Amino acid sequence: MVMIGKSVARKDAWEKVTGQAKYTGDSQEGDMLYVEKVISPYGHALIKKIDLSRARQLAGVKAVITGGNLPLTGEEIRDRYPIAYKRVRYHGEVVALVVADTPKRARQAADTIHITYAPLPVINTPRQALDPKAPLIHEDLGQYKKISKVYPEQGTNIANRTKIRKGNMLKGWSESDVVVEESYSLRPSDHAAMETRCALASIRADGKVFITSSSQAPFMIKRLISEYFGIDIGDVIVTTPLVGGGYGGKASVQLELLAYIASRASGGRLVKVQNTREEDMLTSPCHIGLDATIKLGCSQKGKLKAVKILYLWDGGAYSDKAVSLSRAGAVDCTGPYQIENVSCDSLCMYTNHPYASPYRGYSHSEVLFAFERTMDSLANKLGMDPLELRRMNAILPGHTTPTQVLLNSSSVGNLPACIHRLKKLMEWEKGQRIDLGNFKVKAKGISCVWKTSTIDTNASSGVILIFNPDGSVNLVSGVIEIGTGSKTILAQIVSERLKINLEKVKVQMKVNTQSTPEHWKTVASRGTFMAGRAALQAADDAISQLKHLASCVLRAPVEDFEIGGERVFLRDDPSKGLSYKELAYGYTYPNGNAIGGQIIGRGHYVLRHLTPLNPETGAGKPGPEWTVGAQGVEVELDTREYTYRITKSISVIDAGKVMNPKMAEGQITGAMSMGLAFGGRETFYFDDLGRVMNPQLRTYRPLRYGENPEYVCEFIETPQKDSPYGLRGLGEHGLLGMPAALGNSLSLAAGVHLNELPLLPELIWRKRKGADEGDLL
């Protein structure tokens, strides 16, 4: 292969490094109106009175909008008004909008709106929400419109319950000689994408709605606005330029609804809704939290026999994507291990927190933190090497997943090979805990990861290839460029298949739902797999057209032609052929006669053989494959001050086929950094009123420049046979095991069970100071 496996420069690189790249927030037009939000200062309260009189009188104000007469929204359960009506359920919820001719005037008017609230009891954790005596956040839960595969429980705070039942639990526990049970907790946090969310909307005189959005899901915006507001779907046109980071947070549909409502109230004029950083953290969907309890049993030799799991997800005030996240957590609930007897209940709980959206890994890093910490606890109780415990229980071809999917080498890859390589990279034989002297300890922690995608069974992707007169090709795909380089990989796939120079594959970055073939959503590490399959089909379609045209011109059977070097030629006499340039717009004979026309290849792909989960057992096929890997973290802990330094972070991922080594390494390394920040410091702090106390980057504190460890990234290649050139999705996997590996290394270093995130020095100090003999490792 010529282009596959090569580290070529990204197609969007030049625009970005020169500062010429345009994002949604860069849009400025002379007649644009600006929208400011009034948000709730409480986590839970009744709205008693709203005084809009002063706001409406200010110069430049075009509209002031409050809740009421708006549809309930939500992808799986319609439980949320776009603007709060009668009641607020989380701190930061939008209560009113002001539309004005400048941002300053809109803000001034918003600040004059006076709202009287009556505070209500607050639910601050999923465990509190499960208490039968807890206040109900949605009394009308049973009356909301919903899709068929979600199971809310009326009279409770349970938005969805997913059950996994595999094997015989009585048999599993009877065969378990050693049992451990642990509980875990982590709060919601932020995505902290560099670009805050932004949306623009206008409504033309003919009724067409135009939306521009910083989104990972423009086609979902199109569908939902059509459904919610009764607009013909063909009259909703959504465009998305480059997106400055998403990490799942821009897969939810929120600001787009506010922009449409604001434009409708302003005579259809173009309006702009853009979050400040604080609004991005408070108002828009966040990273989901989790309370978990895991009971795990094994034989005396360490063979896993049974597991009982309770996952309580902090879905926040509204279901949005949290119900799907709770389902995804159940699908891969056991980590990448073979366990015959599994019982898991994964519950999406309503709380008075910002509602949840996907976060890089789609609930898998949270599940793996809990499960991989339990694996270390089990290894400690057995007196066994934790790496060996994982190796002997690793999921393999021929095993079944918790949802009872039979795996093969294509669908699961090679976890033992990842573990073997990690062991060497970590110099495991030199010891896991090493006393460095001077109150310093070095410790090594590991975790294993896996993930499949829990997405719509009919999710699809399309690609169009349009030839230019010079023989170059325009690549048009609905995949959003969110910083992953997916469209560069698509260009490499097309270049390889068409045997054309990569520079001649021109990639359209901007997506327009009116002219771009649909790609379901740019989420779940599915972009290059799904769009890659569609790109191959489009390339094959174009090749077929080129060969048929050459067949006519050269008067030879189609099957006698090959392609190469941007030419179509006879395989037995390569000197007889035609260049792509000569065929791109049809062929013109010397006498002026012409045949054919512009070459336009089209391709599409729909995920195959996926099924919904059985509501009682969880049996079903949620995704096409499981990408596996092994990860490790080394730390140095100060045993006097309980501060620590992460010195090295290692990932070994089965990539199937590495398409672009430098980009793959960048994806994994960036994800590792996010995982360490999530595990080590990122979280929201809530007070008794459900208010987020740290909605600024200076108090939220993601990793800063200079705080990252040494990163080591390597790949195993076990091809996925139904994917383009054998690749596997990689965008999320570097993050998945980082919190768990960090937790395992610090628990070993400090000698205590660290079962909460984030892993702050204060947490280690509290655990050490409060530990009795039963808590010490």
N, C-alpha and C positions, 0 to 999 in steps of 0.2 A: 504494500500500500504506500501511496505517495504522500497523502495529506493526513491520514489517520495516524495518531500517535506522535504528531509533530507539535512543538511549542511555537505556534504562530501568534502574532500580535492580535489583540482583540479588535474587532471591527469598529467598536465605539471608542477606542482609546484616544484617537487624535482629537475628536471633539471634546473629550473630557479633560485631557491634559492641557489643552489650549484655552479652556474656559468658554468654548463656543457652544457647549451642549446646552440645550434648552429644556427646562423642566416646567411642570405645570405652574408653579409659583412665579416663574419668570414672565408669564403672560400679563401684558399691560396694554389696555386699549383706552382711547380717549373717552368713550362713553360708558366705561365700565362702572358698575356700582359695587359697593363693598358691604360685606355682611359681618357683623359682630355678634357674638353669642353672650347671653346672660346665663350663667350656670349656677347650679344649686350649691350652697355652702354646707349642706347637710348630707349625710349618708342615707337618711330615711326621714321623710316629713310629708305632711299634708300641705298643699298650696292653698292658703286661706284667702289671699287677696293679691292681685297684681295691679299696681298703679302705673299706667302708661302715659298719663296726661302730659307730663313734662317732655318726655321723649318725642311724642308726636308733634310738639310745637317747635322743636328746634329746626333751624334752617338746614336744608340739605337732606333731611330725612325723608325717604320715599315710602317706607313701610315699616311697621312694627308688628311682629307676628308672635302669637302665643299658641299654646296647645288647644286642641278641640277641632273637630271637623277634619281630622287627619286620619289616615288608615293605620291600623296596627301593622307592624312590619316584623320581619324575622325570616331567615331562610328555612328553618325547620319548624319552629313554633312562632306564630305571629303574636308576640307578647309585648312589643315595644312601640310606643308612639315616637315618631321622629323628634317631636318636641313634647316634653312632659305635660301631662294633663291630670290635674287634681292632686297628683302625688309625685314626689321624686323618690327614687330608689337607690341612687348612689351619688356620692360627692362628685360634682362635675357634670351632672346630667344637664342637658340644655333645657332651659325653661322659657326662653324668649329669644327672638332674632330681631336685630335692627338692620335695615338696609338704608345706606346713605351714599352720597356722591363722593365722599372721601373716607378713608379708614379712620381719620381723626374724628370726624363728625359722627361716624357710626359708633365709635367707642364712647364719645362724650354722651350721646343719647342713651347708649346701653347703661352707662353709669348712673343715669337719672331714674332708671326703672326701680321702683320700690316694691319688694315682694314680702309678704307676711307668711311665715311658715309656722307650722305646729309640729315640732319634732316627734318622731315615733321611735319605738325600740329598734335597736340596730342588731343585725346578725353579722358578726365579724369573722366567723370561720365556718367551714363546711360541717364540722362536727357539731357546732351550735345549731346549724340549720337542720340537722338530722333529728334533733331533740323534738319529740312529739309536742312539747310545751312551747316550742319556739313560735314567735309570731309568723304569720304567713306573709310572704312577700307578694305572692300572686294568688289572691282568693279565687279568681276566675280561671285558674289554670286548666280546668277540665273543659272550659268553653272556647278556648283559643283554637283557631284554625291551625292545623299542623299537617306535616307529611306522614305517610303511613309507617315509616320505620323508626319513629321516635315515640317514646313511651313515658309521658309525664304522669305523675300520680297525684290526682286531685286531693286536696286537703292536706298536702305536705309541701315541702320546699324542694321536692325531687322533680327536676325538669326532665330527666331521662335516666332510665336504668338499663344497663347492658349486662346480661348474664352470660358467663362462660361456664359450661359444664362439660367436662371431658373425663372419661374413665370412671373409676369406682373409688370414691373417697374413703370408704370404710376399708377397702383393701389397701389403699395407699398409706393410710395411717397405721394400719396393722403391720405393714412392712417397714415402717420408719423407726429405726433405732435411736436416732438423734433428731430432736426437733428444736427449732428456735422460733421465737415470735418477737417482732419488732414493730414499732410505730414511727412514722415519719411525718414531717410537716414542712411546707414551704408556702410563702405568701405570693400573691400576684406581684408582677413587676412590669417593666416597660420594654418595648422593642428598641427604643433609642436609635431609630434610623436617622441618618444625617438630615434627610429632607423631611420636614413635617408634612402632614397630610394637607392636601389642597384640592379644591374642586371648583369648576366654573360651570355655569349653566345659562342658557338662553332659550327662549321659545319663539319661534318664527311665526309670522302671520298665518302661514298655512298649517300651523299646529305641530310642526316638527320640533322636537326637543334635542338640543345639542348640549352634550356634557363633555367637558375635558377634565380628566381626573388623574391624580397620582395614585394609580390602582394596579393591583395584580390581577384584577378580574373585570375588565371592561365589558365582557359579554354577559356577566352576571348582573352588572349595573343595568345594562340594557333590558334584560329580562325582568328584573325586579321592579324597575320604574314602570315598565309596561303593566305588570300585574298589579302593583299597588295603586296606581293612579288611573287605570283604565285607558291607557294610550296604546294605539296599534304599535306592535313591537318594531315594525319597519319604520316608524316615525321617530324612534329614539336612536340617535346617533352618538356614539361615545368614542372619543379619541383619547389615547394615552401616549404621551411622549416618553422619553427616558425617565426612569423612576430612581430616585436617590436612596435606595435601600427600602426594603419592605419587611423581610423576615416573617411574613405571614400577617403582619398587622395591617397591611393594605389590601388584604383579601376580603375584609368585611366592607359592607356598603353602609356608609353613614353620612359623611359630608355631602355626598352626591344628592342624597334626599333633601338635605337642608338647602343646597344650592337650587334645586328645582323648585322647592316651595318658595324660596325667596324671589326667584325670577318670576314665578307665577303671580306673586303678590305685587310685583313691580312692573306689570304690563309686559312681561316677557323679556325685559332688558337683560343684558349680559351682567351677571353677578359673580363675585368671587368670594369664596369662603376658604380661609386659610387658618390653620391652627397656629397659635403661638406654641412655643415649646411646652409651657405649662398646660395649655389646653390639650396638646397632643398626649400628655401623660395622664391628665385627669378625665377628659371628656370622651376621647376616642377609645376603642377597645384595647385591652391590655393582654399581657401574658398570664395565662391561667395559673392558679395556685392549687395545692393538693394537700390533703391529709390522707395518710395511707397506713394500713396495718397488714403485715404479711406474716403468715405462719408457714414455715418451710420444713419439710422432713426428708431425711435420707437414711440410707443403710449405714452400718458401721464403717463401711469402706468408702462412703461418700457418694453413692449413687442416689440421685434425687428420686424421690418416690411420690411425694404429694405436696401440694401447695394450696393454701386458702388465702384469698386476697380480698381486701376491701379498699377500693379507691374512692375517695370522696373529693370530687373536683370543685374548686371554687369558681363556679361559672359566672359569678357576679349577679347583677340585678336583672339581666335579660339573657335569654338562651343563645341568641345569635349563632355563633359557631361552637359554643361550648358543648352542646349536646353531641356534636360530631367529634370533638376532641375527646370526650369521655368514652365514646365508642372506640376510637382509635387506641386509647390507652388499654382498653379491654382486649382488643385484637392481639396485641403483642405483650400481654400482661406478664408473661413469665421470663422475659429476656430470651436470649438465643440458646435455650437449653431444652433438652428432651425430658419432659415430665409427663408421664402417662395419666396422672390423676390431678385434675385442676378444677378448682371452684373459685370463680372470681365474680364479684359484684362491683361494677363501675358505675357510680352515681354522679350525675351532674346536678349540683346543688345550687339553688338560688341563695345569694348573700347580698349584703348591701355594699358591695364593692363594684368598681368599674367592671363592665361585662367583658368577657374574654373573647379573644380572636386567636387564630393560629399563631404559633411562635415556632421558629425554625426547629423542626423535629416533630411538630404536631403531637404533643403530649408524650413523646417517647423519652426525652431526657428526664422528665419528671418520674415516669414509671421506672426507668433504669436506675435513677438515683436510689429509689426505695429498694428495688430488687437486688441491685449489685451490692448495696450495703448489707442486705440480708445474707447474700452469698458469703461475704467476708465474715459475718458473725457466725455463720455455720462452719466455715473453715476454722475459725478460732476455737469453736467448741469441739470440733473434731481433732484439733491439733494438726491440721493438714495445710499444706501449701495452697494458698488461695488460687494460684494460677493453675495448679494441677487439678483442683476441684472443678474449675471451669473447663479445662481440657477434656476431662473424662465425661463431662455431661454436655458437651457442645452439641448443638443441633446439627444434624447431618442429613444428606440425601437418604430418603427412605423413612425418615421420621415425619411426624405430623405436628402442625402448629396448634396453638390453643383452639383455633377455630376449625381444626380437623382437616386442614389441607395437607395432602401428601406431597412432600418436597422431593425435588431431584437436584442434580448438580447445577442445572441451569437456573432453577428458581431460588436457590439458597446460597450458592457459593461455598467457600472453603474456610470455615471459622478456625479449625485446628491449625491451618497454615498461618493465619493471622496471629494466633496465640503464640505459635512457635517463633515467629519473627519478632514479636513484641518482647518475648523473653530474652532474646539475644540483644535487642536494642537497649533494654533496660539493665543489662548486666545483672540479671536476676540472681545468678549464682553467687554474687558478692554480698548478698544479704538484703533483706527488706528494710531493716531498721539499723542504722549505723550511728553510734555515738561519736560525734565529731569533737567532743571536748568543749570547754568554755560554755557550758549550758546550751549547746547546739546539738540537734539531732537531725539526721537525714532519714527520710522514710519514703518508700515507694508504694504507690497504690495503683491498682489496675481495675479495669472493667471491660466487659464485652458488650457489644451493641448489635442490634438488628432493627430493621424497620421495613414495613411495607406501607403502601399508600391506601388509605381508607377513603376512597372517592366514589363519585357516582358511577354506577355500573355501565352507563352509556356515555361516559366522558369521551370526548373526541377532539381531534386536532386536524387542521387542514393546512396545506401549503400550496402556493402557486409559484411557478417559475416562468418568468416572462423574458423571452430572448430580445436583445437589442440588435440593431443593424450591424454592429461590429462583432457580434458573436458572444458578447458578454451576457450575463443572466441576472435579472432582478429576482431576489428571493423575498417572498411576501409571506409572513407567518403571523398568527395571532399571539405568539409567545411575547411576553413583556420582558424587555431588558431591564432587570432590576439590579444589575451589578454582577450577575453570575456568569456572563459571557455566553449564554445559551445560543444566541444568534450567531456567534462566531463558530461554535461547534456545528450548527446547522450548515453554515457556509462550508466548513471542512467536509461534512458529509456529502453535500452537493458537488463540491469540487472533486472529491474522490470518485463519485459515481459517474459524473459526466466527463471525467478526465480532462478537466479544464483548470487553468491557473486560478488559484484562490483570489487573486486580485481582480479577476473578471467576474466574481460572484458579488454582486452589489446587494447589500442587505438593507431592507427598509426597516428602520428602527421603530418609527411611530406606528401605532396601531389605530385603525379606524374601523369601527364595527360595520360600517356600510360597504367597505371595499376590501377588507381583510378577511380571509377565511377564519372561521372560529377556532380558537383554542380554548378549551374549557376554563381553566384558570392556570396562572403561572404559580403553581404551588406543588408541594409534595414530591419534589425532586423528579417530576414527571415531564419537564419541558423537553429535554433532549431525547427521551425515550419516545414519547408520543409524537412530537413534531418531527423527530428524526425519522420515524417510520413513514410519516406523511411525506417528508422530503424525498425519501428514497423512491416512493411510489410516483411522486411528481417527476423526479429525474428519469425514472424508467418510462414514464409516459412521454416525456420530451425525446428520449432516445428513440422510442418507437416511431415517433413522428419524423425524426431526422432520417432514420433508416428507410422509412417508406418513401420519403421524398427523394432520397438518394437512389432508391431502387428505380423510381420512375426516370430520373435523369440519366442514370448510367445503365439502365435496361438490364438489371440483374436481380435475382431473387432477394427478398429482404433478408432471408436467413443467411446469406453469404456475406453480410456486412458486419464489421466491427467498428468500435470507436476508440479513439486514442489521439493524444496530441491535439485536441480540439478539431478533430477531423472524423468523417465517416468514410470508411474505405473497405475495399474487398479484402477479405482475410487471406486469400491466396495470391493477391497482387496488390499490396498496399500502395503502390504508386498510383493506382486508379481510385480516386476518392474526391471528396469535396470538403471544404472547411465549414465549420459552424457559421462563419461569417457569410459564406455563399448561400447557406440554407436558412438562416435565421428568419428572414422575411419572405420565404418562398424562393423559387429559383426562376431566373429570367434567362431564356435562351438567347443566342446571338441575334435571332430575327425579331426579338422584342416580345415574343410570346412568354407568358408567365404561368407558373403553376404553384399550388400550395399557398401559404400565407404565413403570418407570424407564428412562430413556434411558442405555444403556451402549454406548459405541463402542469397537470393538477394531481394532487394526491391527498388522501385523507386516511385517518386511522382511528378506530374505535377500540378501546380496551376490550379484550375478549374473555369470556367465561367467568366474569365476575358475578357474584351473587350477593344479595342482602344476607345479613346474619339472622339465623333462626332466633326468635325472641326468647325461647326457653333454654336453648343450649349454646347459642352463639355460633353454631356450625355455619360455615359459609366461606366463600373466597373473596376477601376484601380488596386484594391487590394482585398485580401480576408477578411480583418477585419480592424477595427479602434480601436486602444488602446487609452484609455482616462485617464486623470488624472487631479489633481489640485495641484498647487505648490505655495509656499509663501516664502518671504524674509523679514527679519527684519534688519533694518539699524539704526545706530546712526550717525547723521550728526552734524558737528560743523558749526553752522550758522555764525560764524565769518570768518573762514578759508575755509569753503566749502569742507573740507576733510570729509571722512566718513569711517565707519567701518561696515562691514557686520557681524552681530552677530549670526544670525541663518538662515538656509535654510531648507525648508521642502518640501517633496514630498509625495503625496498619489497617487499611480498608481493602476489602475485595471489590475492586472497581470494575470487574468484568473485563473491560478493555479501556485503558487510559487513552482518551481521545486527544487531549492536549495537556501534556505533563505539567507545564508551568501553571496553567489555569487550574488544573485539578489540585495541585499543591496549594495554590492560593485559596481555593474554595475551602479545603480542609483546614488550612492554617487559620483563616478568618473565622471559621466556625469553632475551632478549638478556643480561640481567644474569647468569643462570645460565651462559650460554655464555662470557661474559667471565671469570667466576670459574673455570670448568672450564679454559679456555684459559690463564689467567694465573697461577693459583695452586693450584687444588685437585688433590691427588694423594695416594695412599698411598706411604709410604716403607717398604721392606722390608729387613730385615737378612739375613744369610746363612742364618738358620734359617727364613726365610719369615715372620717376625713383622712385623706392622704396627706401626711405631714411633710413629705419630701418630693414635691413635684417640680424640682429644678435639677439640672444636671450637676450643679455644685453640691447638692445634698444627696442626690441619688447615686452619684459616683460610679460610672462605668470605668473600665480600665483606661488609664491614661497612657500617653506615649512614654515609653521607658519602663513601664511596669510589666511588660510581657516577658515570659521566660524564653528559653531556647525551644524552638519548635522542630520536631522531627516528624516527617510525613513519608510513609512508604505505602506501596500498593501491592496487593496480590491480584492476579488476573485469572479469573475463572469465568469464561464468557457466558453471558446470558443469551441463549441461542435465538430468542425471538426479538432481540433488540438490534438496533443499527450497529453493525460491526462488533456486537457482543458487549456493548457498554452497559453499565449500571448507574442508576441515579446516585449523585454524590453531594448535592448541594447542602444537605442537612447533617450528614453523618459525622463530620468532625466534631460537632457540638455534643452529640448524644451521650457519650460516656464521661465527659469531662467533670460534671458535678460529682458523679459517683466516684471516679478515680481520685479526685481531690479529697472527697470525704473519707475514702478508705486510707489514703496516705496520712491525712491529719489525725484520723482516729488511731492509727498505729503509732504515730509519733507522740501523741498526747496520752495514749493509754486509756482513752475513754470512748464511749459510743457517741459519735456525733451524727445525729439523725435529723437535724434541721438545716435548712438553708436560709440565708447565706452563712457560710462558714467563716464568721468574723472572729478575730482574736477574743472579743468579749464572750462569745459563745464558748470557746475552748476554756477560757478562764472560769466561767460559771460552771461548766461541767466538771472541771477539775476540783474546784472549791466545794461543790455540792455533792461530789461522788462519794458513795460508800463502797464497800467491797464488791457489792453486786453490780455496780456500774463500771468498775474498772475492767479493762481488757486483760 
